[in-house]
Amino acid sequence: MISTTDIVITIGYILFIVTIGLWAGTRKKKSEKTSSGDYFLAGKTLKWPMIGLALFATNISCLHLVSLAQSGFDSGLLNGNFEWMAAFTLILLAVFFIPFYIRSGVTTLPDFLERRYNRACRDWLAFISIISAIIIHIAFSFLAGGIVLETLFGINMYISIITIAALTGLYTIIGGLRAVVVTETIQSVVLIAGAIIITIFSWNKLGGWENLTTVLQQHDSMDKLSMIRPIGDESGMSWISIFLGYPILGIWYWCADQTIVQRALGAKDEDQAKAGVLFCGFIKILPVFIFVLPGLFAYALYKSNLMDLSGLQTVVDGKTVINTKGIYTLMITQLLPSGLIGILVAALLSGLMSQIAGALNSIATLSSYDLYKRFKPATSDQKLVTVGRWSAAIALLVSIGLLPLLNQYTSLFEGINDIIAHIAPPITCVFLLGVFWKKASGKAAQYTLWLGSFLGVVVFAINKLNPDTLIGKIPFMMMAFYLFIACVIIQVSCSYIYPVVHTEQSKKLYWNSFWEPLQVKGWTGFGNYKFLSALLLTIMVVLYSYFK
């Protein structure tokens, strides 16, 4: 049970983060007003350590700690592919996309699409980005946090969520991106430290790697250590699904999602942005070992009768079923001593608050720059900030209203990726073709976004309403790939029907060859983006070779 010490640590941490957020977001001379550049992009002053840590914190939420531990228990290291494959898409972001984002001086990615294509593309991406931020970055994070807090403290899920929403919204809405990035930097450290603690304790309780493999062998579960599964694997996550499907999800998430990329847009310069993005790529190696692996340890502890899961058991159709959504919470209460439990709860809250804060700032930016200012171009900076703050507040309320619907997913991690798989294909398509193919036209991109999004909604509806159909039986990773191919066909065909007419701006926003971006010199020495990219690629190849 949670002790008074743990409760004090948890409350103290929350108050500390809110205080730091308010201080960071409001520290300026009384005579200075908050400009939109300061509020939305931290005045473009961010350096690579902050960018890297903020990217990681925005990506890794309470949802990841809870759901990756659940996936580790259920299927082993398999879902760790979503963490390690991110390294490859972060290299794409640093090398191929960041130069255009920074040089064009855009505030939002929809702004970039307008410069490369047309206004209609900007409007559509702004709308989709706000919807996806509310569902994926906020609502799912709330759901994971609510499950944890209800299990640990016995507080009603909605009461705890509303409280956290109010506190996070307070410093995010008032302080803007600077407050978000400063708090995210702190929260990244706390989150990683907390995850390492639970990993060490579960490792020691089990008795190390040899005991883990022994238990897995005894229960014919050695496949749980494999990151690469054969074609036809019942998980639906064979190597071909990951190879073809993940890039579609990953490029949208890491290279074309405002909530994530906004941290890099606030960089001091292009080199700082590249280094920060690649730094995040190195940090993304950790989650497999400190988020997924503890879940696998929990499986081995359960099979060794060293962990009691009776609190997670329910009877469905006469059979005893374990609701593994709460596995991480159970690990905290059963493996850690008093005091450390409070630190782990603080780590969970770090992930929850940083994810929500990042998404709220993104929504505020999109609503102000890409929607409100479109209809009122003469809007002052102060008015834009006000609109952004109100948009963030409304987004919080909408996300809370979506919780009962999203809670129907058995696995939170599969739920979030299932939704992404149907949103990402048209966006990934128009961004990839936009920077690598000079003939990609605005009209073609516009139709691709419209038709591709419509197709994704139809397929998603069929999957949910009639899962026994042929479409319903396709794994979501492969579905993402098939939808992407359909979008490529649409855009390429339409680009020949409606040939591109480049503007002075759009002529500068695509690469003439694949090798052109590698001709940019960048920093000298170990900080050079080419060296960092090569090092990260080498590490990933070694890791995949070991865990194949």
Buried (B, 14 or more C-beta within 10 A) or exposed (E): EBEEEBBEBBEEBBEBBBEBBBBBBBEEEEEEEBBBBBBBBBBBBBBBEBBBBBBBBBBBBBBBBBBBBBBBBBBBBBBBBBBBBBBBBBBBBBBBBBBBBBEBEBBBBBBBBBBBBBEBBBBBBBBBBBBBBBBBBBBBBBBBBBBBBBBBBEBEBBEBBBEBBEBBBBBBBBBBBBBBBBBBBBBBBBBBBBBBBBBEBBBEBBBEEEBBEBBBEEEEBEBBBBBBBEEEBEBBBBBBBBBBBBBBBBBBBBBBBBBBBBBBBBBBEBBBBBBBBBBBBBBBBBBBBBBBBBBBBBBBBBBBEBBEBEEBEEEEEEEEEBBBBBBBBBBBBBBBEEEBBBBBBBBBBBBBBBBBBBBBBBBBBBBBBBBBBBEEEEBEBEBBBBBBBBBBBEBBEBBBEBBEEBBEBEBBBBBBBBBBBBBBBBBBBBBBBBBBBBEBBBBBBBBBBBBBBEBBEEBBEBBEEEEEEEBBEBBBBBBBBBBBBBBBEBBBEBBEEBEBEBEEEBEEBBBEEEEEBBEEEBBEEEBBBBBBBEBBBEBBEEBBEEBE
